[in-house]
Amino acid sequence: MSLRIKTFICAVLFCGSAAFALDPNDILVLVNRDISDSSRLGRYYCEKRNVPYENILYLHLGNKPVETISRDEYEQWIAEPVRFELLRKRHPGQIRCLLTTYGVPIKVGRRGIIKGSEAKLKRIEAAIKQQEQQIERLKQDDSSNKTKTAGQLKQIDRTLAALKVQAGRINGSETDASVDSELSMALAGEYELYRWQPNKLKGVAADLDLRTLMVSRLDASNCEIAMGLVDKAVSAEKADLSGIAYVDSRGFMDPKASQFGYYDQSLRDMAEMTRLMTKMTVKEERTSELFALGTCSDAAIYCGWYSLARYIDAFDFVEGAVGYHIASSEAIGLRDPNGTQWCTAMLRDGITATLGPVSEPYLHSFPEPKLFFEQLYKGRCLVEAYYYTKPFNSWMLLLIGDPLYTPFPKR
C-alpha cells in the first residue's frame, strides 16, 4: 500500500464518520462527448453543485443514446478511461463518486463462454439433461412409496441447481448488469463476472473502502427531465422535505416465512420509522391492492410493490420526492417517452430520485426500505444512503438522481 493511501486512510479514521460526507470535489461526471445534451447536462450539474469543470470526463460513446453496450465496448470505452483518470491523473481517494448522465449507456451485456471450457460445458449440459429426465421418470412413477419418491426428487433438485450454477459460470448467463453498478467495481481489480459481488460499502459509516466507487445517474426520457432532477433537489434542500409518505406493503405478515414476508415487514417498519423520525403524515396500503389512480396527493416519499412494468399513476409528487417500486426490470426503457416501467414513468411524473433494476435482480438485491430511508432521515445524501444499504455491485440496480441531494438536514 502506498504512503499516499496510508495517509488518506489514517486521516479519514481520525476524523470519524463526519469525514465521509460527500463533497462536490469528490464527484467525477461522465458525459458522452458525441451527444450535445449529455455534455450540456454535465456542465449544468457542475454549475449548480459547484463541481469543478475539470471533474467532467468526456467519453466517446456514439451520437445516439443507446441503452445497452457490449462487455468489450464497456471495457474499452467506459471502464478503461475511468481507471486511467482515477489511477493516473488523480490522487488515491480523490474521487469517491461517479455521476453518469443522459447519453451514457445504461446496461452492459453478458460476457461470452469462458475460453477453453466448451468441452466441460457440454458435459455439464448433458448431466443437466440426464437429471431432468430422471425427474420426469420419478413424477410418472406410480409407486406407492410417495415419501421415498419425494426424497429422491428433492435430492435431484439440489443436484440440478448446482449443475446449473456451474453451467452459468461458464456460459456467462446472469453476467449482464447496469453500467453504473459495474462501474462501482472499476477499481476493484480482478473479480468473477457471475451474478453479483458484495457491496463493501454496505453498512459502513466509518470504514471507507477505497476500491468501491459510489455511482448515481442523471437520466430520463429526455435531457430536460434529467436537468430538472438537479433543480428539484437544490430547491428541496432549502427546508425539510415535506408532504405525505406513501407505503404500499402486500399483507405478508410473517417476516420469517420468506423473503417476501421479510421485505413486506421492512416496508411496515419503514412506515412506523417515518412517523417517528419525520413530521410527515404516513399513509399505508397493506393489502395486495395498490394505491389507486390519483389518490396520492403531495407525495414526498414512496416505497412499495408490486405491479410489474405497469406504473399506476396514483401520485402527485412534490418537489424533492424520493421513492422506488420493488419489482424487476423497472429501469428498462429509461429513455422511452411512453414507457410504463416505474422508474421511467415516475421520472416523467415528477419524482426527484428513484432506483430500479435493468433486468431480473432477485428480491434480496434491493436496499431494504427501512434501512435506505433511515439513512436519508438521518441526513445522508442520496448516493450515500443507497451505497450504505444496497447489497450488491456488478449487478442489476442503478440509482437515478443528484448524488448530493440531501432531503433532510443533518441532525
C-alpha positions in Angstrom: 0.0 0.0 0.0 1.4 3.4 -1.0 2.2 6.1 1.5 -0.5 8.3 0.0 -3.2 5.7 0.5 -2.0 5.1 4.1 -2.1 8.8 4.9 -5.6 9.1 3.4 -6.9 6.2 5.5 -5.4 7.5 8.7 -6.8 10.9 8.2 -10.3 9.5 7.5 -10.3 7.2 10.5 -9.0 10.0 12.8 -11.7 12.4 11.7 -14.5 9.9 12.1 -17.7 9.4 10.1 -18.1 13.1 9.5 -15.2 12.9 7.1 -17.2 10.8 4.8 -19.8 13.5 3.8 -19.7 13.6 0.0 -18.2 16.8 -1.3 -18.6 18.3 -4.9 -14.9 17.8 -5.4 -15.3 14.1 -4.8 -17.5 13.6 -7.9 -16.4 12.8 -11.4 -19.1 13.5 -14.0 -19.2 11.1 -17.0 -20.6 12.5 -20.2 -20.9 11.4 -23.8 -18.9 13.8 -25.8 -20.7 12.8 -29.0 -24.2 13.9 -27.7 -24.5 17.6 -27.0 -27.3 17.1 -24.4 -25.0 14.9 -22.4 -22.2 17.5 -22.3 -24.8 20.2 -21.6 -26.2 18.2 -18.7 -22.7 17.5 -17.2 -21.8 21.2 -17.3 -25.2 22.2 -15.9 -24.7 19.9 -12.9 -21.2 21.3 -12.2 -22.6 24.8 -12.3 -25.5 24.0 -10.0 -23.4 21.9 -7.5 -20.0 23.7 -7.6 -18.3 20.6 -9.0 -15.1 21.7 -10.8 -15.4 21.7 -14.6 -12.2 19.7 -14.7 -14.2 16.9 -13.0 -16.0 16.2 -16.2 -14.7 13.1 -18.1 -15.7 13.2 -21.8 -16.2 9.8 -23.3 -16.7 8.9 -27.0 -19.8 6.7 -26.9 -21.5 7.4 -30.2 -24.0 10.1 -31.3 -27.1 8.1 -30.3 -28.2 7.5 -26.7 -28.1 3.7 -26.7 -29.3 1.7 -23.8 -27.1 -1.4 -23.9 -23.4 -1.8 -24.6 -21.4 -5.0 -25.0 -18.8 -6.2 -22.5 -15.9 -5.4 -24.8 -17.3 -1.9 -25.6 -17.9 -1.2 -21.9 -14.3 -2.1 -21.0 -12.8 -0.1 -23.9 -15.0 2.9 -24.0 -16.0 3.4 -20.3 -14.1 1.4 -17.7 -10.6 1.9 -19.0 -10.9 5.7 -19.4 -12.4 5.9 -15.9 -9.5 3.8 -14.5 -6.9 5.9 -16.4 -8.5 9.1 -15.0 -8.6 7.9 -11.4 -5.3 5.9 -11.2 -3.1 8.0 -13.4 -4.4 11.6 -13.1 -5.8 11.7 -9.6 -4.7 11.1 -6.0 -5.9 8.0 -4.2 -9.4 8.5 -2.8 -9.8 11.9 -4.6 -12.8 10.7 -6.5 -15.4 8.8 -4.4 -18.5 9.1 -6.6 -19.2 8.9 -10.4 -22.2 10.6 -11.9 -23.3 9.1 -15.3 -25.5 11.2 -17.5 -28.1 11.0 -20.3 -26.2 9.6 -23.3 -24.1 7.2 -21.3 -25.3 3.6 -21.8 -27.4 2.1 -19.1 -26.8 -1.6 -19.3 -23.8 -3.8 -20.1 -24.4 -7.1 -21.8 -23.3 -10.5 -20.6 -19.9 -12.0 -21.2 -19.4 -15.0 -23.5 -18.4 -18.5 -22.7 -15.1 -18.8 -20.8 -12.5 -19.8 -23.4 -11.3 -23.4 -23.2 -14.3 -24.5 -21.2 -16.5 -25.6 -24.1 -16.0 -29.4 -23.5 -16.7 -29.0 -19.8 -19.8 -27.1 -20.5 -21.1 -29.9 -22.8 -20.6 -32.5 -20.1 -22.4 -30.3 -17.6 -25.3 -29.7 -20.0 -25.5 -33.5 -20.6 -25.7 -34.1 -16.9 -28.4 -31.5 -16.6 -30.5 -33.2 -19.3 -30.0 -36.5 -17.5 -31.2 -35.1 -14.2 -34.2 -33.5 -15.8 -35.1 -36.9 -17.5 -34.8 -38.6 -14.1 -37.2 -36.1 -12.6 -39.8 -36.8 -15.3 -39.5 -40.6 -14.7 -40.0 -40.2 -11.0 -43.0 -37.9 -11.5 -44.6 -40.6 -13.7 -43.8 -43.4 -11.3 -46.9 -44.9 -9.7 -45.0 -46.4 -6.8 -46.9 -46.4 -3.5 -43.8 -45.1 -1.7 -44.5 -41.4 -2.2 -42.2 -40.4 0.7 -39.2 -42.1 -1.0 -40.1 -40.5 -4.3 -40.4 -37.1 -2.8 -37.0 -37.5 -1.1 -35.4 -38.5 -4.4 -36.9 -35.6 -6.2 -35.6 -33.2 -3.5 -32.1 -34.6 -3.9 -32.2 -34.4 -7.7 -33.4 -30.8 -7.5 -30.4 -29.9 -5.3 -28.0 -31.6 -7.8 -29.7 -29.9 -10.7 -29.4 -26.5 -9.1 -25.7 -27.0 -8.5 -25.2 -28.1 -12.1 -27.0 -25.1 -13.5 -24.8 -22.8 -11.4 -21.7 -24.5 -12.8 -23.1 -24.1 -16.4 -24.0 -20.4 -15.7 -20.5 -19.6 -14.5 -19.1 -21.0 -17.8 -21.6 -19.8 -20.4 -22.0 -16.3 -19.0 -25.6 -16.4 -18.0 -26.6 -13.7 -15.4 -23.5 -11.7 -16.1 -25.3 -8.7 -17.6 -25.5 -5.6 -15.2 -26.2 -2.0 -15.1 -23.3 0.1 -16.3 -23.4 2.1 -13.0 -23.2 -1.0 -10.8 -20.3 -2.3 -12.8 -18.5 1.0 -12.5 -18.7 0.6 -8.7 -16.1 -2.1 -9.2 -13.9 -0.2 -11.7 -11.0 0.0 -9.2 -11.6 -3.5 -7.6 -9.1 -5.4 -9.7 -10.0 -8.9 -11.0 -13.3 -10.3 -9.9 -15.6 -13.0 -11.1 -18.2 -12.0 -13.6 -21.1 -14.1 -12.5 -24.2 -12.7 -10.8 -23.1 -10.2 -8.2 -20.3 -9.1 -6.0 -20.9 -7.9 -2.3 -21.0 -4.2 -1.9 -18.2 -3.4 0.5 -19.7 -0.1 1.5 -22.9 -1.7 2.8 -23.4 -0.9 6.5 -20.1 1.1 6.5 -20.1 4.5 8.1 -16.5 4.8 9.4 -14.6 2.3 7.3 -14.3 3.6 3.8 -13.4 1.0 1.1 -11.2 2.9 -1.3 -11.8 0.5 -4.2 -15.6 0.8 -4.2 -17.0 3.8 -6.1 -20.4 5.2 -5.4 -22.4 5.8 -8.7 -25.5 7.8 -9.4 -27.2 8.8 -12.7 -28.9 11.8 -14.2 -31.1 10.3 -16.9 -34.7 10.1 -18.1 -36.7 10.1 -21.3 -35.2 13.5 -22.2 -32.4 15.7 -21.1 -34.8 18.4 -19.7 -36.3 15.9 -17.2 -32.7 14.9 -16.2 -31.7 18.5 -15.6 -34.9 19.0 -13.6 -33.7 16.4 -11.1 -30.9 18.8 -10.1 -33.2 21.8 -9.9 -35.7 20.0 -7.7 -33.0 18.6 -5.4 -31.4 22.0 -4.9 -34.8 23.6 -4.3 -36.0 20.9 -1.9 -32.8 21.2 0.3 -33.8 24.7 1.4 -36.1 23.1 4.0 -37.0 19.7 5.4 -38.7 17.6 2.7 -42.4 17.9 3.5 -45.5 16.1 2.2 -47.0 12.7 2.6 -45.2 9.3 2.8 -47.0 6.5 0.9 -46.0 2.9 1.8 -47.5 0.0 -0.1 -47.0 -3.4 1.5 -48.8 -6.5 0.5 -50.1 -8.2 3.6 -47.3 -10.9 4.0 -47.4 -10.9 7.8 -44.7 -13.5 8.6 -41.2 -12.0 8.0 -39.6 -15.4 8.7 -41.6 -17.3 6.2 -39.9 -16.0 3.1 -38.0 -13.0 1.6 -41.4 -11.7 0.5 -42.5 -11.6 4.2 -39.2 -10.1 5.2 -39.3 -7.2 2.8 -43.0 -6.6 3.5 -42.2 -6.3 7.2 -39.4 -3.9 6.2 -42.0 -1.7 4.4 -44.2 -1.6 7.5 -41.2 -0.9 9.7 -40.3 1.9 7.3 -43.8 3.4 7.7 -43.5 3.4 11.5 -40.0 4.8 11.4 -41.1 7.6 9.1 -43.7 8.6 11.7 -41.1 8.7 14.4 -38.2 10.4 12.5 -40.1 13.0 10.4 -43.1 15.3 10.6 -44.7 13.7 7.6 -48.1 12.1 7.5 -47.9 8.4 6.6 -50.5 6.6 4.6 -50.3 2.8 4.1 -51.8 0.3 1.8 -51.4 -3.1 3.5 -53.3 -5.4 1.1 -52.4 -6.9 -2.3 -54.0 -3.9 -3.9 -52.0 -0.8 -4.9 -52.7 2.8 -4.3 -55.4 3.7 -6.8 -55.2 6.2 -9.7 -55.0 9.8 -8.5 -55.2 9.1 -4.7 -51.7 10.1 -3.6 -51.5 13.9 -3.4 -48.4 15.7 -2.0 -46.3 12.6 -2.3 -42.9 13.2 -0.8 -41.9 9.6 -0.1 -43.0 6.4 -1.8 -42.0 2.8 -1.4 -44.0 -0.3 -2.3 -44.8 -3.2 -4.7 -46.0 -5.0 -6.9 -47.1 -4.0 -10.4 -44.5 -5.3 -12.9 -43.6 -2.8 -15.6 -47.0 -1.1 -15.2 -46.9 2.2 -13.4 -50.0 3.2 -11.5 -50.4 6.9 -11.9 -51.5 7.5 -8.3 -49.0 10.1 -7.3 -48.8 13.9 -7.4 -45.1 14.2 -6.4 -43.8 17.2 -4.6 -40.5 18.9 -5.4 -37.8 16.7 -3.9 -39.8 13.4 -3.7 -37.9 10.2 -3.3 -39.2 6.7 -3.9 -38.9 3.3 -5.6 -41.0 0.4 -6.6 -39.7 -3.1 -5.8 -40.1 -5.1 -9.0 -38.0 -6.5 -11.8 -36.7 -4.5 -14.8 -38.2 -1.2 -13.8 -35.2 0.8 -15.2 -35.5 -0.8 -18.6 -36.6 1.6 -21.3 -35.5 4.5 -19.2 -35.5 6.9 -22.2 -38.8 5.7 -23.7 -41.1 8.7 -23.6 -44.1 6.4 -23.4 -42.5 3.8 -21.1 -44.7 2.2 -18.4 -41.9 0.9 -16.2 -41.9 2.6 -12.8 -38.6 4.4 -13.0 -39.3 5.8 -16.4 -42.9 6.9 -15.6 -42.1 8.3 -12.1 -39.4 10.5 -13.5 -41.8 11.7 -16.2 -44.4 12.2 -13.4 -42.1 14.5 -11.4 -40.2 12.3 -8.8 -36.7 13.7 -7.9 -34.9 10.5 -7.1 -35.6 6.8 -7.6 -33.8 3.4 -8.2 -34.5 0.2 -10.1 -33.1 -2.8 -11.9 -32.2 -3.2 -15.6 -33.2 -6.9 -15.6 -34.2 -9.6 -13.1 -32.3 -8.7 -9.9 -33.8 -11.1 -7.3 -35.6 -9.5 -4.4 -32.7 -9.6 -1.9 -30.7 -7.2 -4.1 -32.9 -4.3 -3.3 -32.0 -1.9 -0.5 -34.3 -2.7 2.4 -36.8 0.1 2.6 -36.4 0.7 6.3 -32.6 0.9 6.1 -32.5 3.1 2.9 -35.0 5.7 4.2 -33.4 5.6 7.7 -30.2 6.8 6.2 -32.0 9.6 4.4 -33.8 10.6 7.5 -30.5 10.8 9.4 -29.2 13.3 7.0 -27.2 11.3 4.5 -27.1 12.4 0.9 -28.8 10.2 -1.7 -25.9 8.3 -3.0 -24.5 7.5 0.5 -27.9 6.3 1.7 -28.0 4.0 -1.4 -24.5 2.6 -1.1 -24.7 2.1 2.7 -27.8 -0.1 2.2 -27.5 -1.8 -1.2 -26.3 -5.4 -1.0 -24.5 -5.9 -4.3 -22.4 -4.4 -7.0 -21.7 -5.7 -10.5 -25.4 -6.4 -10.7 -28.7 -5.0 -11.9 -29.7 -1.9 -9.9 -29.0 1.7 -10.6 -29.7 4.9 -8.7 -31.2 7.9 -10.5 -30.9 11.4 -9.1 -28.5 14.0 -7.8 -25.9 12.1 -5.7 -25.5 15.1 -3.4 -29.2 15.5 -2.8 -29.9 15.6 1.0 -33.6 15.8 1.5 -33.3 16.0 5.3 -30.8 18.3 7.2 -28.2 16.5 9.3 -29.2 16.1 12.9 
